[in-house]
Amino acid sequence: MPLHPVVGRPTSLAAPGTSLATHLAAAELPTDGPFARAAGKAAAPAAAPAVDAAAAPPAGEAAAAAAAPPGEQPAIAVRGLSFCYPDIGAERERGGWHASLGPLTRRANPPDPPFPDGRPLAGVPPVVTDLHLSLPPGSRTLLLGANGAGKTTLLRVLGGQHMVAKGAVTVLGGSPFHDVHLASSGLLSYLGGNWEREVAFAGYAVPLAADVPAGEMLSRAPGGTPERVAELIRVLDIDPTWRMHRVSDGQRRRVQIAMGLAREFKILLLDEITVDLDVLGRADLMAYLIKECDVRGATIVYATHIFDGLDAWPTHVAFLARGQMRQFCEAKELPQLAAGRLLEQVTDWLRAENAAAAVAEAEAGPAAKHGADPAAWSNGYAAGRMTSTLRGASNAVMRM
């Protein structure tokens, strides 16, 4: 079955009588050929930061294997994941598209198959590289790292929003992308971003604001029960009479979180979701999430840059840097957390990583830093905005 040249998904609907699982299986990633993830084709991973080995917790495959007790199936398992976002330019360079035939013209018989979503490309550094992770049921993991470290990308892959090879990522024993029932049933829940939209040629990050009471929205939350919604209203201190077009950003965020938690979940992925909450609202939400893990055995991965009151919250800590898992351990292995110094510990990791990155860039030279691969650029204007993505244009933006 042909794949879409950009996103790697099937370009035609399944044949009559073909199940969705069979249809998706036909779009499996190649295991050989020019687009297979081979060690010699992926970009070499960046050097690890110079952190004291005696003080640093374990990372990588060994730490992931040690996280889950023997005989217990992990709630989340990542095995050697390397991931790249799809790109038009890279596909054109592989022969699928030809500039002389026009930006939307494809060769009749391209020499190579179109690359699927997620498959690392030759010469293009992956967003995440050879990542291993294993989280037991009932765990609460803090996902830490600098801006651009790969936290959101990892959460989106775990949430089934990008296709990767079966077996590279499993959630509740299944593939989050191929086993669509995980998300549709609410067992796997991803909560991130803002309630906003982009209006073409008019504005960006426009809040979704309708003249509707918050209580009416929550009463219609998919999969929510009146008892659970009432508890969330109490925990998040929501006034059901709030009119959604007149609330503050923090109040809108509270309603967004309540809508996302209304249905019972087994896996919850949180991406900077508490950024607009005040101190009390954040503390009450974190306490509620602890109860969800302890009582119902839910598993939570929480990416954040806000560490107030989180020293005693996690059971596991993961630190990403430049797409690689630098540190991963149980929280009890970090004495800084017991001493209430989570912020100090994360600051030390970030400074060590910045120093290692500076050394690596100096050794690689300016060409490696500024010689961006043309595959990272589109070939026209970004959708819905007057912004050129032509390489070299004065108002060009990089499509990430």
Summary of the structure (lengths in Angstrom):
residues: 400
radius of gyration: 22.4
end to end distance: 27.4
largest distance: 64.2
contacts: 1187
relative contact order: 0.15
helix: 30%
strand: 18%
